[in-house]
Amino acid sequence: MGHAKKAVALDLKDCKSWTCLGNAHLTKYFSGSKSELKELHSALKAYSQASRAEGAATDPDLHFNQVYNWRNRDNNKSLNT
């Protein structure tokens, strides 16, 4: 997580850095923080920033991870209701 945050700080317009930060949050969620939706929300925020950065339109990993995150967030919400 720390390296991803440092990468974003170096260049706020870099799609890959934001995607890595989103992936770090998603990994943290799946590594045992599943009850904490804040990790999924933080990942979505990072992916949203990445989608506004240069190069986002041609980054399939970003789009896949963003949709995957939405799906897991929605599944988690339905389990909690």
C-alpha positions as CSV (number, residue, x, y, z in Angstrom):
1,M,0.0,0.0,0.0
2,G,2.8,2.4,0.9
3,H,4.6,2.0,-2.4
4,A,1.3,2.6,-4.4
5,K,0.6,5.8,-2.4
6,K,4.1,7.0,-3.0
7,A,3.7,6.3,-6.8
8,V,0.5,8.4,-6.9
9,A,2.2,11.2,-5.0
10,L,4.9,11.3,-7.6
11,D,2.5,11.8,-10.5
12,L,-1.2,12.4,-9.8
13,K,-2.0,12.0,-13.5
14,D,-0.5,8.6,-13.9
15,C,-3.2,5.9,-14.7
16,K,-0.9,3.0,-13.7
17,S,-0.2,4.5,-10.2
18,W,-3.8,5.0,-9.5
19,T,-4.6,1.5,-10.7
20,C,-1.9,0.0,-8.5
21,L,-3.4,1.9,-5.5
22,G,-6.8,0.5,-6.3
23,N,-5.4,-3.0,-6.6
24,A,-3.6,-2.5,-3.2
25,H,-7.0,-1.7,-1.5
26,L,-8.7,-4.6,-3.3
27,T,-5.9,-6.9,-2.2
28,K,-6.2,-5.7,1.4
29,Y,-10.0,-6.4,1.3
30,F,-9.5,-9.9,0.1
31,S,-6.6,-10.6,2.5
32,G,-8.9,-10.5,5.5
33,S,-10.6,-7.2,5.7
34,K,-13.8,-8.4,3.9
35,S,-16.0,-6.9,6.6
36,E,-14.6,-3.5,5.8
37,L,-16.4,-2.1,2.8
38,K,-14.1,1.0,3.1
39,E,-11.4,-0.9,1.3
40,L,-13.7,-1.6,-1.6
41,H,-14.8,2.1,-1.5
42,S,-11.2,3.2,-1.5
43,A,-10.4,1.0,-4.4
44,L,-13.3,2.4,-6.4
45,K,-12.1,5.9,-5.7
46,A,-8.6,5.1,-6.9
47,Y,-10.0,3.4,-10.0
48,S,-12.1,6.4,-10.7
49,Q,-9.1,8.6,-10.5
50,A,-7.2,6.2,-12.8
51,S,-10.1,6.3,-15.4
52,R,-9.6,10.1,-15.7
53,A,-5.9,9.8,-16.2
54,E,-4.0,9.7,-19.5
55,G,-3.9,6.2,-20.9
56,A,-7.0,4.9,-19.1
57,A,-9.0,4.2,-22.3
58,T,-6.5,1.6,-23.3
59,D,-5.9,-0.1,-20.0
60,P,-7.9,-3.3,-19.9
61,D,-6.7,-4.2,-16.3
62,L,-8.2,-1.0,-15.0
63,H,-11.6,-1.6,-16.5
64,F,-11.6,-5.3,-15.4
65,N,-10.7,-4.4,-11.8
66,Q,-13.2,-1.6,-11.6
67,V,-16.1,-3.8,-12.7
68,Y,-14.8,-6.7,-10.5
69,N,-14.8,-4.3,-7.5
70,W,-18.3,-3.0,-8.2
71,R,-19.6,-6.6,-8.4
72,N,-18.0,-7.5,-5.1
73,R,-19.3,-4.3,-3.4
74,D,-22.8,-5.1,-4.6
75,N,-22.5,-8.7,-3.5
76,N,-21.3,-7.6,-0.1
77,K,-24.2,-5.2,0.3
78,S,-26.7,-7.8,-0.5
79,L,-25.2,-10.2,2.1
80,N,-25.5,-7.5,4.7
81,T,-29.1,-6.7,4.1
